[in-house]
Amino acid sequence: MGKTINRVGHLAGASRFRRISEKLYIDGDKIYKEAGLSFKASWFPVYYILSKTDEPLTVTAIASEMAFSHITVKNVLRELDKEKLILIEKNPNDKRSKLISLSHLGKELQKKLEPLWVKFSKSLKNIFEAGHPDIINILNRIDDEINFNPINERVKKQDFDKVSVVDYKPELKAYFFQLAGHWLIGILDGKLEAEDEFTLHNPDLAYLLKGGFVFFAIYKDKVVGCVALKRLDQNNFEFAKLFIHPNYRNLGIATKLIERCLSRCKENRASQLWLQTTLSLPQAHNLYYKLGFKDSVPPNEMKVLARTEKIMCIEL
């Protein structure tokens, strides 16, 4: 990309996404052509959805599954129909819509495409991870942000998200106890466990020195949340001391901190992320389940605290 576009930074974000997308579509078409298959990369989402269902689908159902516009889906279907790869039939339940499924020719082509998709997927994984090991989740978060608060609304209101997550710095050390420490003291009736006493006052020694990390959430220049990422072994981490100041909850800060933990684990090629919790935090449990954590049995490397009542884990 030219120097002028590079200089404008985020302002050229959409242009960069479009450029990357166009390159992938062009190279994808080359792959299919070199394999001797009459198929286009732009057809993939619609075709794939049709190939993975036993029942015919309406345009609305396909568009909903893809989160694409109706016109985009209709344009792809028109091209697939021209190649005789789909069947379009009347919908007995709705005269205004049609039912679409793969034709016999489309199903035969599917058998030839699937082995190629496996190779294609591995190559795309290498490309995406060159940018970041957690790139798919990053793209999902960007997509969610755009859906939740579109850029045109943000520009009009200038009400930007002020939450940022930063790595540990010495000047932030005291906030770890101020946030997580006072919270734990309240939960434990003033009696911290021995590990808590050390980790809350010495997060640098307890976590960083042993290959872990500590993150802080900052909202409008205020430190409002924290979490520690403890290294259990070469392939496993545990996050602990997740706390958000009561005045700043329901802003998605806990999710941002956990997602930073997940991203850092993937950057370090970890295979699992663990956590310990108590049964008195059902709202937190709902968030953990939503993010993909599951109830599990603690690994040998985990030091289970006396107050722990539930162990959870997510595969990375």
N, C-alpha and C positions, 0 to 999 in steps of 0.2 A: 504494500500500500504506500502511496506517495507521502512525502515529508509533510505536506500541508495537512493532510488528514491526520497524520500522527500527532501533529502539534495541538489539534483541537481536543484530543483525549476522549472523554466520555461523550462529547457532543456527536462523535462519529460512531457511537455504539451500534446503532441500527445499520449503518453502512457496513460496518465490519461483519455483523451477523449475516447480512445479505451476501457479502462477498464470500464468506466461508461456506454458506449454504449453496451458492451457485457453483463453487468449486467442487463440492461434494456431489452435487447432482450431475455435473459434467463428467466427473471421474467415474461416478456410479454407472452412467450410461455406457461408458467405455468398457467397464467390466462386463456388463451384460452382452454387449456387442461382440467382445472378444471371446465370450463363452458360446457365441452362436445362438443367443436367446433374444427373441423379440420382446423386450421389456424395457421400461423406463424407470429410473430411480424415483421419479415423482409419483409413480403409481403405487409405490410400496405400501404406504399406510393403509389406503383403502383396500388394496388387494389382500394385504396381510389379515386385516380384520375379517374380510369375507372368507379367507382360507381357514380361519380358526373358529368358525361357527357352523353348526349343523342346520341352522334355520336361516331362511332368507331374511335380509334386513332392509329396512327403509332407509332413505337418504338421511332422514332425521336421526335415526339410530346410529348410522355410520358417523355422521358429523359430530354427534354427542360423544361417541367413543373416542374420536380423534381430537375433539375440541377444535375442529376446523369449521369454517363457514360452509353453509349449504352450497354456495356457488362453487367453491373450491372442490367439494366432493362431486358435484354434478359434472364439472369439467373433466375430472379424472374418469368418472363413470362413462362419459361420452367417448373417451378415447379407448377405454377397455371394451366397450360395446362394439366399437368400430373394428377392433381386433378379434371380436367374437370370443372374448375371454369371460364374459358374464352373461347371465340370463336376466332379463327384465320382465317381470310378470305383473299382472293386475293384483292389487291388494283387495281381497274380498271384504276386509273390515274397514277400508277407507278408499273410496273411489278417487280421492285426490292424490294418493301416494302410490308408489310402486314398490314391489318386493324385488330385491337384487340378491343374486347368488352367483357363485362361480359356475361357468359352463363346464361341460366335459373337457373341452380344450383347455379351459382355465385350470382345471384340476390336474390335468396331465402336465401342464407347464409348472405347476406348483411342485411336483416331484423333482423337477430339474432345478428349480430355484432354491429349494431349501438347503442343499449342501453348499451352494454358493453363498447363501445368507450367513452360514456359520463362519466361513472365511471372511466375509465382508464385515461381520460383527467384530471379529478379533482384530482386524485391521483398524476399524473405527475406534475400538477401545484403546489401541496404542496411540492413535492420533489425539484423541480427547485427553488421555492421561498425560500427554506431553504438556498440556496446559495445566491440568490439576487432576490428581487421582480421584477426587470427589466431584468431577465436573458435571455429572448427570444431576446430582442433588443441587448443585449450584444453579444449573439451568432451571431446575424445578422451582427453586426459590425465586429466581428472577421472574419466571412466569407467574408465580403466585403473587408477587409484589405488583406486577402490572395489572393482574386481574383485580386485586384488592383495592388498589389506588392508581388508576391509569395516569400516564405521564401528563396528559392534558389537564387533568384535575390538579396534579401536583404543581404544574407551572402556574396555574391560575391562583392557587391558594398559597404557593410558596411554603407549604406546610410539610417540609421534608421529614423523613424518619431520622430522629436524632440519636438513635441507639447505635452504638458501635462497640465491638468487642476487641479488646487489646490484650496482648501478652503481658506477663508479669514484668514489672519494672520496680526497682528498689523503692521508689517513692510511693508505690501503691501497696507496699507490704502491710502497713498498718490497717488498711481497709479490709484485709482478709479476716482479721479477728473482729473488727467493728461490725462487719456484716454477718458472717457465718458463726462467729464465736458467741455473740450475744443471743443469737437465735438458738444455738445448741444448748447454751446454759439454761434458757427458758424451758426447752423441751425436757432437759435432764434434771430439772429442779436444782440447778446450781452445781451439779456434780458431773464434771467432764471425765470421760475415760482417759486413761494415760496417753493413748495415741492422739486424742483430740488436743490435749494440753500442749503437746509438742508441735503438731502440725498447724494448729491455728496461729501459734506465735512464730513459727518458723517454716512457712510454706516453701521458701527457697531451698532449705535443707531437706525438708520432708519429701518434696516432689521434684523440683528441678535437678537437684544434685543426683537423683536416682533415675534420671532419664524421663521424668514426667514434665508436666506443664501446669501453669496456673493462668487463668483468664479472668479479666474483669470486664463488666458491662458498664459503659459510660452513656449517660443520658443527659443532654444539655449541660455538659461539663461536670456532671456529678457522677461519682462512682456509686452505682446502685445495685450491682450484682456481682457474684463471683462463682467460680467453680474450679476445682482442682482435677487434673488428669494424672492419675497415679499409674506408673508402669509396673505391671505385675511380673512380666517376663518379656522375652523377645517379641512375642506375638500377641500379647494381651495387655489391655489397659483397663483401669477402673476409674469412673468419675465419682467425685465425692465433694462434700461441702458446697453443694449447689444451693445458693440462697439469693433471693431478690428482695430488696427493701420493700416493706409492705406498701409504701406510698407509690410504688412504681410497678405494681403487678398488673397483669392483664394487658401488657404492651408487647407481649411476645418475646420478652427478654430471656426467659428460661429456655425457650426453644432456640434462640440465637446462640446461647451459651452451649447447649447440648450439641447443636449442629457444628459449632466450632470444634468441640471435642471429637465428633465423628470425623470431620475433615482432617484434623491433625492425626488421628489414628490411621486414616487411609494414607496420608502422606508418609507415615512411618511403616506402611505395609503391614499393619496389624490385622489380625483375623477376627478378634472379638473385643467388644467393649462391655464391661460389667458395671453393675451398681448394686449398692445395698440400701435398703429403705425400711421404714416401719409401716405398719398397717394404719397408722393415724394420718396418712397423707394420700387419701384416695384421689384427690385432684391431680397430684403429681403422678400417680400411677397411670391415670388416664392419658396424660401427656406422653409418658414412656411407652405405653402400648401404641399410641397413635404414631410415634416415631419408629416403631418396629421392634421394641424390646419385648422379650418373652420371659416368663417365669422360668427359673433354672436352678440347678444345683451348683453351689460355689466351687470353683476350681481349687486345686491344692495350694496354688500360689496366693490365694486371697486370705487376708487376715479378717475373719468375720468378727464384727464388733458385738458386744454383749446386747446392745439394743436392737440389733438387726432382726427383722421378722420376715423379710422377703428379699430374695436375690433375683436379679434380672440380667439378661444378656441380649446383645444384638450381634448377629453375624455380619461381618463387613465384607 
